[in-house]
């Protein structure tokens, strides 16, 4: 018998207004998987504060559906083949994050919003620098983001692998505002703890029309890789000429 689990994404866990944050949703699905590397494909917008169903599949993955049975996201075991560049230094990442505080528009995005209250968002403020072909951030997770184990749960780790990809597509590949995560393939190599420093960095891989593929990593200040992801972002269609 296939067990169905009821899930709801809290109101504050959003990227765009009214839409559940992609990395958080992906982490919910991936956290139930026994596979070390998982790909999550998004099929439709995931709502906030709405009952949804999460159930395993015979292929070893999971499917998220809404109350009407519409498929919203699907996770499958995957193979991650990207080779990350070396992590930048903590000093480099910290300088970029400090610059982001004055350069970026302030939002309440769960991943990169500086307006998020303590524990209500990651406040992962990635930005670029002419010294690197990377998007960087210095990040120390808030204690309230941890679960009862004292570690960051999968939905928070995967959230940290989401926003940096979008910023990379925009700042390094020219993606217009309004892009969305279409797929996120990731693996967590080591536990990630609150109140500990991490370097977030991301880099462009390919662009094909409106499709932007990017790599994202989380590392310790010593350069040890803790999590790695490849993301596919889709650029919005151009506005019709009028």
Backbone as a ProteinNet text record, in pm:
[ID]
protein_1_A
[PRIMARY]
XXXXXXXXXXXXXXXXXXXXXXXXXXXXXXXXXXXXXXXXXXXXXXXXXXXXXXXXXXXXXXXXXXXXXXXXXXXXXXXXXXXXXXXXXXXXXXXXXXXXXXXXXXXXXXXXXXXXXXXXXXXXXXXXXXXXXXXXXXXXXXXXXXXXXXXXXXXXXXXXXXXXXXXXXXXXXXXXXXXXXXXXXXXXXXXXXXXXXXXXXXXXXXXXXXXXXXXXXXXXXXXXXXXXXXXXXXXXXXXXXX
[TERTIARY]
84.1	0	88.3	60.7	137.2	80.9	167.5	124.3	124.9	13.4	0.5	15.9	96.5	122.3	62.2	-6.7	-62.5	42.7	62.1	160	98.2	149.3	108.4	232	249.1	361.8	314.7	384.2	341.6	342.9	263.3	245.4	376.4	466.5	588.6	692.3	672.3	771.2	737.2	761.4	730.3	849.3	852.7	945.4	868.1	799.6	704.8	581.4	511.1	392.9	290.8	247.2	142.8	187.5	316.9	368.4	473.4	461.4	555.8	697.6	794.7	934.6	981.9	1038.8	1072	1168.5	1277	1374.2	1317	1228.8	1164.4	1079.1	1000.7	916.9	1003.9	1111.1	1200.7	1261.6	1299.3	1355.9	1257.3	1129.1	1027	1021.1	1026.4	1020.8	1150	1263.3	1392.4	1421.2	1374.5	1399.7	1333.2	1233.8	1166.4	1232.4	1326.4	1387.9	1507.3	1530.1	1648.1	1766.4	1744	1851.9	1943.7	2072.1	2168.5	2157.3	2116.7	2102	1960.8	1893.8	1752.2	1728.9	1643.5	1598.2	1451	1416.7	1278	1237.6	1131.6	1076.5	945.7	931.5	809.1	715.2	590.5	490.1	388	369.6	272.6	309.3	249.9	274.7	224	305.1	267.8	207.8	85.3	18.1	68.2	34	64.5	-59.9	-38.9	-148.7	-264.3	-230.7	-332.5	-297.7	-395.2	-366.2	-318.3	-210.4	-155.4	-122	-98.7	-68.4	68.4	147.4	280.4	283.2	318.1	316.3	433.5	487.1	599	553.2	647.7	620.5	697	660	726.2	869.8	903.6	1039	1135.5	1087.6	1173.4	1168.5	1076.1	1061.2	936.7	892.1	772.2	700.1	568.6	484.8	405.2	397.7	319	200.5	80	-40.8	-127.7	-213.1	-303.6	-430.2	-526.2	-647.7	-729.7	-710.3	-783.1	-704.1	-588.2	-507	-414.5	-404.6	-316.6	-171.6	-85.6	55.3	124.9	190.8	259.6	410.8	466.1	610.6	637	748.6	782.5	931.6	967.8	1107.3	1143.3	1262.2	1310.8	1459.1	1507.2	1651.1	1725.6	1842.8	1914.9	2064.7	2139	2285.1	2332.6	2403.5	2454.3	2595.5	2617.8	2744.7	2830.6	2786.1	2862.7	2986.5	3088	3212.3	3225.5	3207.7	3207.5	3346.5	3354.9	3483.6	3521	3646.5	3686	3606	3579.7	3505.3	3590.6	3529.6	3602.6	3631.2	3705.2	3736.4	3618.9	3620.7	3517.5	3523.7	3643.1	3658.2	3596	3616.3	3556.5	3404.3	3353	3207.9	3147.1	3214.5	3163	3159	3259.1	3261.5	3146.4	3116.3	3006.6	2872.9	2854.6	2728.8	2709.4	2815.3	2805.3	2761.9	2814.3	2775.3	2630.3	2586.1	2448	2348.4	2385.2	2294.1	2256.3	2344	2314.5	2281	2303	2282.7	2150.6	2100.2	1985	1854.7	1750	1616.6	1575.7	1521	1480.7	1345	1338.9	1213.7	1195.8	1083.1	1060.8	1062.9	1136.9	1156.9	1217.1	1164.7	1211.6	1361.1	1412.4	1552.6	1645.9	1616.1	1712.8	1656.3	1547.2	1485.4	1547.2	1600.4	1657.1	1549.8	1423.8	1315.2	1255.4	1301.7	1246.7	1284.6	1189.4	1216.8	1304.5	1364.3	1451	1379.5	1441.5	1384.6	1274.1	1236.6	1127.5	1179.6	1308.8	1370.5	1519.4	1585.6	1727.2	1816.2	1770.4	1852.2	1987.9	1983	2102	2122.3	2206.3	2215.6	2328.9	2302.1	2401.4	2408.7	2527.7	2549	2672.3	2700.8	2816.1	2929	3042.9	3161.3	3240.2	3304	3384.9	3507.7	3542.5	3659.9	3634.3	3506.4	3471.6	3362.5	3364.7	3252.1	3153.9	3131.2	3048.8	2953	2846.9	2760.3	2798.6	2817.2	2871.7	2782.4	2798.5	2737.1	2808.6	2823	2863.5	2735.5	2716.3	2587.5	2609.1	2544.9	2541.9	2395.5	2348.7	2206.3	2159.9	2040.7	1982.8	1947.3	1963.9	1929.6	1785.7	1693.5	1553.4	1523.4	1620	1601.3	1630.3	1690.3	1724.6	1602.3	1608.7	1502.5	1545.2	1471.4	1498.3	1633.5	1692.2	1822.9	1937.2	1906	2009.9	2076	2023.7	2076.1	1969.7	2012.7	1914.9	1847.3	1713.9	1642.6	1656.9	1623.7	1640.8	1570.8	1451	1379.7	1452.6	1530.3	1608.6	1737	1803	1924.6	1893.9	1786.4	1751.3	1707.8	1649.2	1615.7	1742.3	1848.8	1974.9	2039.5	1993.2	2046	1956.9	1857.3	1760.3	1788.4	1769.3	1785.2	1918.7	2032	2158.5	2159.3	2085.2	2077.8	2005.8	1897.7	1824.6	1907.4	1979.6	2064.1	2177.4	2229	2332.9	2279.8	2161.4	2102	2077.4	2037.3	2010.2	2138.5	2231.3	2349.5	2458.2	2461.9	2569.1	2522.6	2392.2	2342.8	2234.3	2202	2107.5	1961.6	1924.8	1784.4	1705.3	1589.6	1505.6	1438.2	1400.2	1327.6	1200.6	1163.1	1042.4	1067	1194.8	1225.9	1183.9	1168.2	1124.6	1213.5	1222.3	1294.2	1207.4	1258.2	1184.9	1228.8	1356.2	1408.5	1528.4	1542.3	1653.8	1703.2	1830.2	1893.6	2003	2000.3	2093	2131.5	2239.1	2283.5	2342	2322.1	2382.1	2491	2613.2	2728.9	2761.1	2729.4	2757.9	2644.5	2624.8	2524.1	2557.6	2453.7	2470	2405.8	2481.7	2441	2411.1	2319.3	2294.9	2412.4	2420.7	2526.1	2666.3	2677.8	2807.3	2820.7	2940	2956.6	2967.8	2903.2	2910	2927.4	2991.4	3006.9	2911.3	2822.3	2733.3	2793.8	2803.5	2850.9	2784	2765.5	2694.3	2758.2	2739.5	2808.9	2721.4	2736.9	2660.5	2715.6	2626.6	2668.3	2632.8	2504.3	2464.2	2338.8	2316.3	2191.3	2143.8	2016.7	1953.2	1819.4	1817.6	1695.7	1656	1535	1486.5	1527.9	1603.6	1646.2	1787.4	1800.8	1928.6	1966.6	2081.5	2130.8	2248	2242.4	2343.5	2381.9	2499.5	2544.3	2547.6	2520.9	2517.1	2585.8	2660	2728.6	2724.9	2734.2	2753.8	2880.2	2969.9	3095.3	3127.5	3215.3	3265.6	3371.8	3408.9	3515.3	3648.6	3670.1	3792.7	3782.5	3664.3	3646.6	3584.6	3546.6	3485.7	3343.5	3315.3	3184.3	3080.6	2968.8	2862.8	2737.9	2707.4	2590.4	2617.8	2558.2	2583.3	2454.5	2431.8	2308.2	2330.2	2245.2	2230.9	2084.9	2063.1	1926.6	1897.9	1774	1723.5	1623	1654.2	1564.7	1506.3	1378.3	1309.5	1277.4	1320.3	1295.8	1152.8	1087	951.3	951.6	841.8	829.7	829.9	888.3	886.9	745	725.6	596	568.5	446.5	417.2	432.5	487.4	508.1	371.9	360.7	232.2	244.2
-119.8	0	125.7	219.5	343.2	444.1	493.3	584.1	727.6	796	936.5	1026	1130.4	1223.8	1359.6	1420.2	1553.8	1658.4	1756.8	1862.4	1998.2	2100.6	2238.6	2327.5	2418.5	2512.5	2639	2681	2800.5	2927.4	3023.6	3147.7	3221.6	3222.6	3302.1	3238.8	3111.4	3041.1	3062.4	3182.5	3214.2	3281.5	3272.2	3349.6	3465.9	3440.2	3538.3	3537.6	3649.3	3655.4	3546.9	3475.8	3376.1	3243	3226.2	3101	3042.3	2913.8	2848.2	2853.9	2868	2877.4	2743.3	2747.5	2623.8	2534	2590.6	2508.1	2439	2507.1	2448.2	2327.8	2345.3	2235.2	2118.4	2149.7	2044.4	1967.9	2040.6	1975.3	1886.6	1926.8	1841.7	1706.7	1709.4	1584.7	1505.8	1574.4	1506.1	1446.1	1512.4	1463.7	1330.8	1294.9	1165.2	1054.8	1089.6	992.9	924.6	799.7	727.9	748.1	810.7	833.1	944.9	932.3	1034.6	1158.9	1141.6	1253	1247.9	1361.3	1365.9	1483.5	1461.7	1569.7	1595.8	1723.8	1764.3	1851.4	1809.5	1885.4	1949.6	2076.9	2148.6	2148.2	2111.4	2100.7	2213.4	2275.3	2383.8	2463.2	2581	2662.5	2589.6	2592.3	2528	2634	2611.6	2714.6	2718	2825.3	2842.4	2814.4	2761.5	2738.3	2661	2565	2483.2	2335.7	2250.8	2108.8	2043.4	1967.8	1894.1	1752.5	1666.1	1526.1	1489.9	1422.7	1377.8	1226	1159.7	1014.5	957.5	843.1	781.4	718.9	703.2	636.9	505.3	421.5	291.7	304	420.1	441.7	490.8	505.1	550.7	700	767.3	910.2	946.1	1070.7	1119.4	1218.1	1226.3	1317.7	1405.7	1533.5	1628.9	1672.5	1655.6	1692.1	1782.8	1861.6	1948.1	1872.8	1943.6	1879.1	1816.4	1862.2	1806.5	1698.5	1663.8	1559.5	1608.7	1739.6	1795.1	1783.3	1732	1715.2	1850.9	1878.9	2006.4	1992.2	1883.8	1861.3	1711.9	1669.6	1527.1	1510.3	1422.3	1393.9	1254.2	1240.2	1111.1	1097.6	976.2	957	1003.6	1062.6	1122.1	1102.3	1143.3	1143	1285	1342.5	1479.2	1471.2	1532.1	1514.3	1640.5	1750.1	1874.4	1872.2	1945.6	1955.9	2099.1	2124.1	2262.5	2323.8	2453.1	2521.4	2531.1	2561.4	2578.9	2691.4	2676.4	2779.4	2904.9	3022	3145.1	3152.3	3250.8	3265.2	3327.7	3309.2	3371.5	3523.2	3577.9	3723.2	3775.3	3703.4	3744.5	3738.9	3629.3	3613.6	3718.8	3747.2	3845.5	3985.2	4020.2	4151.2	4164.8	4057.5	4061.6	4073.4	3999	4006.6	4145.2	4204.4	4340.2	4437.7	4419.4	4505.3	4480.9	4356.1	4323.1	4395.1	4419.2	4484.6	4624.5	4687.1	4823	4826.9	4717.3	4716	4652.4	4560.8	4481.4	4540.6	4514.7	4554.2	4468.1	4528.9	4457.4	4392.4	4260.5	4185.4	4094.4	4021.4	3921.6	3780.6	3761.3	3628.1	3536.4	3415.7	3323.1	3293.5	3292.3	3259.2	3376.9	3488.4	3598.1	3731	3727.9	3852.1	3907.3	4029.1	4093.4	4139.5	4145.6	4191.4	4079.1	3955.3	3843.6	3855.9	3828.3	3829.5	3710.1	3716.3	3609.5	3474.3	3377.4	3244	3227.1	3335.6	3330.1	3333.4	3324.5	3323.9	3300.2	3269.1	3235.2	3359.7	3468.4	3589.8	3558.3	3481.6	3442	3543.9	3643.2	3760.7	3746.5	3673.5	3654.2	3775.8	3797.7	3906.7	3873.4	3954.2	3924.7	4023.9	3994.2	4077.9	4065.7	4171.8	4162	4074.2	4038.7	3956.1	3807.2	3767.1	3625.4	3608.2	3492.6	3454.8	3374.1	3421.6	3352.3	3451.1	3395.5	3467.1	3419	3509.7	3473	3519.5	3453.2	3500.6	3436.8	3513.5	3460.5	3441.1	3322.2	3289.5	3216.7	3266.6	3198.9	3172.7	3048.7	3017.9	3050.9	3105.4	3139.4	3012.3	3010.3	2891	2844.9	2937.9	2900	2823.3	2814.6	2737.6	2588.8	2552.4	2413.1	2334.6	2203.2	2116.9	2060.3	1960.7	1907.9	1836.6	1801.1	1736.2	1835.4	1965.4	2066.7	2096.5	2038.2	2060.5	2127.5	2180	2233	2116.8	2113.9	2006.3	2021	1915.3	1920	2037.7	2074.4	2182.9	2316.3	2334.2	2456.5	2448.4	2331.8	2315.7	2334.9	2272.4	2287.8	2431	2498.6	2640.4	2722.3	2687.4	2759.2	2732.8	2629.7	2596.4	2649.9	2729	2775.2	2917.8	3015.6	3156.9	3188.9	3135.7	3169.2	3132.6	3027.8	2991.4	3095.4	3149.6	3253.2	3379	3417.3	3535.7	3514.7	3392	3363.2	3377.6	3323.3	3334.7	3481	3561.5	3702.2	3783.4	3765.8	3851.4	3805.1	3675.3	3622	3574.8	3550.3	3499.7	3587.7	3697.4	3791.8	3753	3660.9	3624.8	3743.9	3768.3	3878.7	3843.1	3945.4	3924.7	3844.5	3763.3	3683.7	3537.9	3496.8	3357.4	3265.5	3137.5	3038.7	2915	2845.7	2719.5	2611.3	2551	2443.2	2306.7	2293.9	2168	2196.5	2116.9	2131.6	1991.7	1964.6	1836.4	1861.3	1791.5	1826.3	1704.7	1724.8	1626.5	1700.6	1645.1	1700.7	1606	1656.4	1573.4	1570.3	1678.7	1687.9	1762.6	1739.8	1817.1	1965.8	2048.2	2192.8	2242.8	2320	2357.1	2506.5	2543.8	2685.7	2748.4	2879.5	2955.6	2916.2	2851.2	2816.9	2887	2932.3	3006.9	2915.1	2957	2884	2982.4	2934.2	3012.3	2955.7	3039.6	3003.5	3060.1	2975.8	3027	2951.5	3021.4	2965.7	3017.3	2942.8	2974.6	2935.3	3004.2	2970.3	2844.4	2764.6	2644.8	2660.4	2667.3	2684.9	2771	2827.3	2896.3	2852.9	2813.7	2779.1	2851.3	2962.2	3041.6	3090.4	3053.5	3095.7	3000.5	2896.7	2798	2829.5	2842.4	2875.6	2764.2	2700.2	2596	2650.8	2633.9	2690.3	2587	2607	2523.1	2603.5	2536.6	2602.5	2512.5	2572.7	2494.5	2567.2	2489.1	2539.5	2474.9	2557.3	2505.3	2571.7	2508.2	2567.9	2672.3	2759	2856	2792.2	2665.4	2595.6	2537	2548	2499	2361.3	2299.8	2166.8	2177.8	2101.9	2106.2	2034.6	2103.2	2047.2	2009.8	2084	2056	2109	2040.9	2074.5	2056.9	2145.2	2138.3	2188.2	2139.8	2193.4	2234.2	2355.4	2406.3	2449.4	2427.8	2477.9	2587.6	2707.2	2821.2	2857.2	2895	2933.2	3081.2	3151.1	3294.6	3318.9	3421.5	3450.1	3487.9	3459.1	3496.4	3649.4	3700.7	3846.4	3898.8	4019.7	4084.1	4110	4083.5	4109.5	4256.6	4281.6	4420.2	4486.8	4607.3	4672.2	4814.8
0	0	0	-91.3	-101	-1.9	86.3	192.4	141.2	159.7	120.2	242.9	228.5	338.3	304	398.2	378.6	412.9	324.8	349.2	315.9	381.2	356.4	367.4	274.6	279	349.5	455.7	531.4	445.9	487	411.7	388.1	486.9	473.1	381.6	343.7	260.7	113.2	66.3	-72.9	-138.7	-271.2	-351	-407.9	-520.8	-571.2	-480.6	-471.4	-383.6	-417.9	-315.2	-332.3	-387.3	-413	-470.5	-376.7	-345.6	-255.7	-312.3	-225.2	-264.1	-320.5	-441.6	-512	-438.6	-385.2	-315.7	-193.3	-122.8	-4.9	-46.4	-152	-201	-246.1	-319.4	-366.1	-249.7	-143.3	-27.4	45.8	48.3	108.6	39.1	-94.1	-170.4	-157.1	-173.1	-169.3	-32.6	73.2	207.8	237.6	159.4	177.4	96.3	10.9	-78.9	-13.4	-50.2	-3	-96	-211.6	-307.7	-259.1	-288.8	-248.6	-335.1	-460	-553.2	-611.3	-609.2	-646.7	-741	-840	-928.5	-900.3	-885	-866.8	-984.9	-1054.2	-1166.2	-1122.9	-1153.4	-1119.7	-1239.3	-1213.9	-1320.4	-1316.6	-1199.8	-1184.8	-1060.5	-1044.7	-925.7	-801.8	-697.6	-571	-479.8	-430.9	-350.1	-206.2	-138.2	3.5	86.9	207.3	302.1	239.7	154.6	89	108.7	134.8	155.3	26.1	37.7	-76	-31.4	-127.9	-98.7	-154.8	-73.7	-112.2	-99.7	-209	-204.8	-283.3	-238.2	-309.9	-441	-532	-659.5	-664.9	-758.7	-770.4	-820.8	-876.2	-928.4	-820.8	-697.8	-590.1	-566.7	-634.1	-617	-539.4	-553.2	-485.6	-576.1	-558.8	-635.9	-541.3	-573.2	-495.8	-580.6	-527.1	-599	-513.7	-580.9	-505.9	-468.4	-409.3	-359.7	-472	-595.3	-709.6	-782.1	-729.5	-791.3	-901.7	-920.9	-1024.1	-978.9	-1066.8	-1034.4	-1028.5	-915.9	-895.6	-908	-853.1	-857.4	-843.8	-900.1	-896.9	-873.9	-780.6	-749.3	-796.5	-855.6	-902.8	-867.5	-842.6	-823.6	-948.1	-929.2	-1041.3	-1023.2	-1125	-1118.8	-1146.9	-1053.2	-1066.2	-1123.1	-1238.8	-1309.7	-1315.1	-1257.7	-1268.2	-1178	-1219.4	-1144.6	-1094.8	-965.9	-917.9	-919.5	-943.4	-928.6	-781.4	-751.9	-611.4	-546.2	-418.9	-346.6	-331.6	-340.8	-309.5	-160	-119.4	23.2	97	228.8	311.9	299.8	295.6	285.3	155.7	45.6	-81.9	-73.8	-18.9	-9.2	83.6	194.3	290.2	227.5	149.6	84.4	-13.9	-86.1	-182.9	-111.2	-3.2	71.1	132.1	183.3	237.5	128.7	7.1	-104.5	-143.9	-133.8	-169.8	-80.9	42.8	136.6	90.2	12.7	-33.6	-181.6	-253.7	-399.2	-440.2	-360.9	-401.9	-350.1	-426.8	-381.8	-263	-161	-40.1	-61.9	-40.7	-55.6	65.4	67.7	171.4	112.3	1.5	-55.1	50.8	64.7	167.4	154	32.3	13.1	28.1	-39.4	-46.7	2.1	73.6	117.7	245.2	235.7	354	451.4	405.1	491.1	576.4	557.3	634.6	781.9	868.5	1011.7	1049	1165.8	1214.1	1210.7	1145.7	1138.3	1036.5	967.5	869.9	726.8	712.3	581.2	595.6	484.8	490.5	496.1	434.5	424.2	360.6	252.5	177.9	66	91.9	5.7	-95.2	-202.9	-307.8	-400	-454	-549	-631.1	-732.7	-816.8	-793.5	-854.2	-842.6	-971.8	-1018	-1139.3	-1122.8	-999.9	-975.5	-998.7	-1014.9	-1029	-1134.2	-1201.9	-1286.5	-1200.9	-1079.3	-981.1	-916.1	-860.7	-768	-627.6	-533.9	-403	-288.9	-174.8	-50.4	67.6	173.3	303.3	384	435.8	498.7	630.7	735.1	864.3	898.3	884.2	905.2	1046.3	1056.9	1185.7	1263	1395	1474	1457.1	1431	1418.8	1289.9	1200.2	1077.4	1097.6	1210.3	1237.1	1284.1	1269.6	1322.2	1457	1506.1	1639.4	1648.4	1533.9	1533.5	1552.7	1545.1	1553.3	1420.1	1312.1	1177.9	1091.4	977.7	883.6	811.6	807.1	738.7	586.9	512	365.7	299.2	346.8	279.9	293.1	400.6	416.4	333.7	333.4	252.9	104.7	56.6	-84.7	-115.1	-18.5	-37.7	-62	11.7	-3.8	-139.5	-209.4	-342.2	-453.9	-418.7	-518.4	-565.2	-477.8	-516.7	-584.3	-535.8	-602.5	-750.8	-787.5	-928.3	-1011.5	-957.5	-1028.5	-1045.8	-939.1	-948.9	-1048.6	-1057.3	-1155.4	-1296.8	-1321.9	-1454.9	-1491.6	-1394.1	-1422.5	-1438.6	-1346.1	-1345	-1442.1	-1471.7	-1555.8	-1693.2	-1710.1	-1837.6	-1898.8	-1832.5	-1890	-1880.7	-1793	-1777.7	-1725.2	-1784.1	-1737.5	-1605.4	-1529.9	-1405.3	-1430.6	-1333.1	-1346.2	-1379.2	-1387	-1415.6	-1302	-1333.7	-1234.2	-1240.7	-1128.6	-1122.5	-1186.2	-1294.9	-1360.5	-1308.6	-1272.2	-1219.4	-1130.1	-1026.2	-933	-898.4	-930.4	-900.9	-798.8	-685.8	-578.6	-495.7	-420.7	-322.6	-203.2	-84.3	37.2	83	94.7	125.4	274	344.2	487.6	556.5	686	759.9	756.9	761.2	765.3	894.1	970.7	1104.9	1115.5	1203.8	1229.2	1303.1	1292.2	1360.2	1315.2	1199.8	1142.2	1007.8	971.9	847.4	725.1	617	490.4	375.4	270.4	148.3	44.5	-3.9	-113.8	-241.9	-344.2	-472.6	-587.1	-698.2	-812.3	-940.3	-1049.2	-1174.3	-1294.2	-1406.6	-1526.1	-1592.9	-1651.2	-1726	-1874.2	-1906.1	-2045.6	-2052.9	-2171.1	-2200.7	-2338	-2344.4	-2470.8	-2477.7	-2549.1	-2555	-2417.5	-2374.4	-2243.2	-2131.2	-2164	-2064.2	-2015.5	-1883.6	-1821.4	-1724.1	-1748.3	-1658.5	-1579.2	-1448.2	-1358.7	-1253.3	-1193.8	-1083.5	-955.3	-842.5	-711.8	-609.6	-517.5	-414.6	-281.6	-175.8	-39.6	15.2	71.2	123.3	256	331.7	455.3	420.5	514.2	486.6	447.2	485.1	445.3	304.7	242.3	106.4	95.2	208	201.7	146.8	43.4	-21.1	64.4	92.4	176.6	98.2	-7.6	-90.3	-230.5	-328.7	-469	-547.9	-644	-722.3	-864.2	-953.2	-1088.7	-1105.4	-1152.5	-1164.7	-1307.1	-1348.5	-1475.8	-1445.7	-1492.2	-1477.5	-1613.4	-1613.6	-1736.4	-1731.9	-1834.9	-1847.5	-1895.9	-1846.5	-1894.6	-2042.8	-2109.9	-2250.4	-2264.5	-2371.7	-2391.7	-2405	-2356	-2371.4	-2519.1	-2566.2	-2707.6	-2742.3	-2858.4	-2901.8	-2919.7	-2868.6	-2879.7	-2914
[MASK]
++++++++++++++++++++++++++++++++++++++++++++++++++++++++++++++++++++++++++++++++++++++++++++++++++++++++++++++++++++++++++++++++++++++++++++++++++++++++++++++++++++++++++++++++++++++++++++++++++++++++++++++++++++++++++++++++++++++++++++++++++

